[in-house]
Amino acid sequence: MDDDIQKFPKHDFLESYMVRTKELAKRQREYRNLLFGKLKTRKEQIVEASYKHSINQLDEEKNELRAQIWVASGKPYKEQNQRFLNLIRCHVECQENLADDISALKTSITNMELQIGRMNKQLYSLNLQTVPDERHIAEVQHKRKRMNILENNLEVGFRMEGAFTAHNASLREQLIFILNTRSFFNDSYTKMVKRLDNERKYLIDLIEYAVSTYDNCIEVFEKNELLAKRDRREGDLRKVEMQGLVRRIAANTENAAFFECKAKPRVLADLQPKEYRRREKFRSEHRKKVNLYDSVLKKIKAFTASRNVAEVIEKFNEQESLYYSYFNYNNEMSYHVTLLNNSVNHLFRDIISLRNENVNTLQWQIEEIARLEGLVAAKQESNTTLVELRDNNEALLESLLQGVETICKICNLDKSPFKPLLGDHNHVKLVNLQRFLKALETRVYDVLACVYAQERHDKDVKQFDYVVSNAEKTCEAMTHLDDIVLTQQCPECAETDAQNIEEGGDLSYPHSVKDSKKKLYEKITQPEIQYRLHSISQCRLPRSRLLAARRNM
């Protein structure tokens, strides 16, 4: 029956109704203006008649529209609209239920993945802790090799200790030999120093004799040098004398020839008295000087026992050269004496430094010997302490192994799994300690599980409680209240987004199911919807804060 009923075109009907209503209101306003105006002309009357006719038509149309509206507001149309609204509501509820189911499934999947990860980690740790027999046998062989190597190292250490002891003995012998040699050297050095002190005077006399001999040699050399100079000087004087004699003979010859040519008597005019007085004064002054010089020369000749001036000059030259030679000789002797004094000082300084160095070296050697002896004693003492510590550790280890073996006997540990393995496994040793401890741990766990089960089975008996705490699984962490995300929008945020139809805008009409789904999808998938999915206590609007404050008061 619903399929036979045709859908009423509501939208078109309402639009035409609105247009006609507006036109009717316009014509009514024009008619009112005409009534209150002046008398109308023929044209105006015709227009008014046409208006009335159109008004009548509009009234008829209005009545027709009212009838159509009454028909549209009938029960069949209301039922159809209600059915469409119920369908939309059903779709929305299904969408919400599906979202809840999807989130629950995702949470369960995440928990399952976490449990699977934990199980994988436990399996991996169990695989790591599981050791096969081949690997254990290889490890035992490796430990045995390591023990053999350590034993060899211990034996090598003992041998090295003996070698070091022998080497220390040889070093001690060498040190004793060095000390004896040093004492012999000190004795020889002391004897040589004493001998040097005794022969010092002889050396000084020998040096003086050498110096005097050197002086005599220098004097003889100077005398020979003076004789040679005198011979050369006399030869030069003879040459000069011969040259002067030749010059005088030539001059006399020339003067004789000149006098023969010019020696004729001349009558000269007499000089003036003033000139005579000047010449006489000049002669008297020079005569005094000549007499003074003559007296000085006579005294020099008398002092030098010479007969003429040439001998005096020669003696003066000889004395000057002699004094100059003496001066040079004195300087040279002073230089040699200074060198000898410096060499003697250097010798004494070297002797003192050698003596101090020998004393310091001897003291250092004595201290080094004492230090080495102390070091050897400390090493021996430390070796003794280490040997005692090793013995104590071995005794302690043996007692611990005995304790482990006693615990295994108390727990009735089964040793049958150890029989196929190589070696003796009847007693606990360092080689099989780890294997015994693992078996003991397993046995203790078995006993603990048995006691736990027995305690749980016998609930009335509470005299012997071996298990302290119950074996319970820890619960998962609870979700915080603020971390819970709501699936509906905040009412205050939704109210701000709502529009009031009466305040403005076009009329809104019911949408189809397809349009409703589309608009709902657009509203849910918009970016700010994640912010709006919260409770009113978490809303940021001022009104929401006021409401939350009133609620908490």
Residue, then its C-alpha position, 0 to 999 in steps of 0.5 A: m500500500d505504501d508503494d501505491i501512494q505517490k509522494f507529495p512534492k512538498h518543496d515545490f508546493l511550499e515554494s509556489y505557496m510562498v510566492r503567491t502569498k507574497e504576491l497577494a500581500k503586495r496586491q492587498r497593499e496596492y488595493r489599500n492605497l487605492l481605497f484611501g486615494k482620490l477618485k480613480t479615472r477610467k484607466e484606474q478603474i480598469v486596473e482596479a477591476s483587474y486587481k479584484h479579478s486577480i485577487n479573487q483568483l488568488d483567493e481561490e488558489k489560496n483555498e486550493l493550497r489550504a486543501q492541499i496542505w490539509v491533504a499533506s498533513g494527513k496520517p499516511y504522510k506522517e507515518q511515512n515521515q516517521r518511518f524514515l526518521n526511525l530508519i535514520r535513527c536505526h542507522v545511527e545506533c548501528q554505526e555507534n554499536l559498530a564503532d564500540d565493537i571495533s574498538a573492543l576488538k582492537t583492544s582485545i587484539t592488542n592484548m593478544e599481541l602483548q601476550i604473544g610477545r611475552m610468550n615469545k620472550q619467555l620461549y627465547s629466554l628458555n631457549l637461551q638457558t637450554v644447553p645441549d650435551e655436546r656444548h656442555i662436553a665442549e665446555v668441560q673440555h675447554k675448562r679442563k684445558r684452561m685448568n691444565i694451562l693454569e697448572n702449567n702457568l703455576e709450574v712456570g711461576f715456580r720455575m721462574e721464582g727459582a730462576f729469579t732466586a738464582h739470578n739474585a744470588s748471581l747479582r749478589e756475587q756481582l755486587i760483592f765483587i764490585l764492592n771489593t773492586r771499589s774498596f781496592f780502587n779507593d785504597s789505590y786512589t788514596k795511595m796515589v793522592k798521598r804520593l802526589d802530595n809527597e812529590r808535589k815539592y819535587l814537581i815545584d822544584l822541577i818547574e822552577y829549574a825548567v823556568s830558569t833554564y828557559d830564562n837562560c835560553i832566552e838570555v842567550f838568544e837575546k845576546n845573539e840577537l843583539l850581536a847580530k843587530r850590532d853587526r848590521r848596525e855597524g855595517d849600515l853606519r860604515k855605509v853611511e860614513m862612506q856615503g858622507l865621505v864621498r859627498r864631502i869630497a864632491a862638495n869640497t871639489e865643487n866649493a874649490a871650483f866655486f871659490e876659484c871662480k868667485a873668491k874675489p875680495r868685495v867691499l861691503a857697506d857697514l851694517q847699522p848699529k841696530e843690526y849689530r845689537r840684534r845679531e849680538k843678542f841672537r849670538s848670546e842667546h844661542r851661545k847659552k843654549v849651546n853651552l847648556y846642551d854641551s854641558v848636558l852632553k858632557k854629563i851624558k858622556a861621563f855617565t855613559a863613559s862615551r867619547n862621542v854622541a854616536e856612542v851615546i845614541e847607540k847605548f841609548n838604543e841598546q838600553e831601550s831594546l834591552y828594556y823592551s825585551y825585558f818587558n816582553y819577557n816579563n809579560e810572557m813569564s807572567y802568562h806562563v805562570t798564570l797558565l801553570n796556576n790554572s792547570v794546578n787549580h784544575l788538577f786540584r778541582d778534578i781531584i776533589s770532584l773525583r773524590n766526592e763522586n766516588v764517595n757519592t757512588l759508593q753511598w748510592q751503591i750501598e743504598e741500592i743494595a739495601r733497597l734490593e735486599g728489602l725488595v727481595a724480602a718483601k717479595q718473599e713475604s708476599n709469596t708466603t702470604l699468597v701461598e697461605l691464601r691459596d691454601n685457605n681458598e682451597a680448603l674453603l672451596e673444598s668445604l663448600l663442595q662438601g656442603v653442596e654434596t650434602i644438600c644433594k644427598i638431603c634432597n635425594l638428588d638423582k645422579s643417573p643423568f650424569k652417568p653417560l657423561l665423561g668423568d667421575h660424577n659421583h662427587v661434586k667437583l669444580v668440573n660438574l658443579q654447575r651441572f649439580l647446581k642446575a639439577l639441585e635447583t630443579r629438585v628444589y622447585d619440584v619439592l616446592a611445587c609438591v609442598y604447595a599442592q599438598e598445602r592447597h589440598d589439605k586446607d584444614v591442616k595449617q600447622f606446617d605452612y612452607v609456602v609464604s605467599n600465594a602464587e597469583k598472577t598480577c592484574e593488568a594496570m587500570t586505565h586512567l579516567d582521563d585517558i578514556v575517550l568518549t564516542q559522543q560530542c560534548p553537548e555545549c560544543a554541539e549547542t554552539d554549532a546548532q543554528n536557529i531556523e527562526e532567526g534567519g535563513d531558509l527553511s530546512y526540510p527533512h533529508s533522505v537517508k542517503d543525504s543524512k548518512k553523507k552529512l553524518y559522515e562529513k560531521i564525524t570526519q571533520p578535523e575538530i571532531q576529535y577535540r569535541l569528543h569529551s565530557i562536559s568536565q573537560c570542555r574548555l567553554p566558559r559555560s561548561r566550566l560553570l556547570a562543572a563547578r556547580r556540579n562539584m559544589 
